[in-house]
């Protein structure tokens, strides 16, 4: 496995691989790798000849009062995991390498970014789409792999790729969970024991949503049920509970089962426990008779 820190080194590596007609799979991350990231590397390895993993905590996507400085980092452990996953190259640039001077050009995807995390974290998705665009220009991947836990991020990146005619296929991979259902996230490490115990309410609420939908609820009623369940955790500070169409993220009204006849629906949650902000989601798709969970996207995978 090669560990490269400059754009030039990486471009040279990729130039040779492309000359040899090798396909490139790319897994962009901010490091502190967990089983969710491992599932992306695994999928990339299955689908592409060469796997490139980037580890870069991108300052552009953090707000002034967010956790950029304290975001968990452990490059030695990450390199060990990448090696075990048979990654070919880890690209781990410095901030100066990625942003040698003030950034004048940003990529901004509108509409999809006005809600959910886009509303609670102003500028976040501009930071994400700008760095992902830069990384795509450097790596020129055939396929790039993202976790569906960040469902809004997946929708935003897909939109950017489509709007700008970029030659990369975006592959969304299922959410990976702890045994009790908590979605894996690098930020889970911030949770203390009490917060960790109560954080399970997000997954429980998503699990119960299947039954509530079967009971023929409206969007408002479903939101209320989700709210009541999560709010029963004394430490939960709910940032949003939203039920929107997916991937276009439009508001919905009316009976959920009827809406599912011709729409995909996302239940998206953001809840703080202490200082830790957790997100989770489930995507439902339906047909005229049965509501069913989307197996590829919202399907549960335990580690
Ligand atoms: O999902 C993440 O880890 C980040 O948002 C990404 C895509 C690596 C961009 O910094």
Boltz pocket constraint, residues with backbone or C-beta under 6 A from the ligand:
constraints:
  - pocket:
      binder: B
      contacts: [[A, 28], [A, 29], [A, 30], [A, 56], [A, 58], [A, 61], [A, 127], [A, 128], [A, 131], [A, 132], [A, 150], [A, 153]]
      max_distance: 6.0
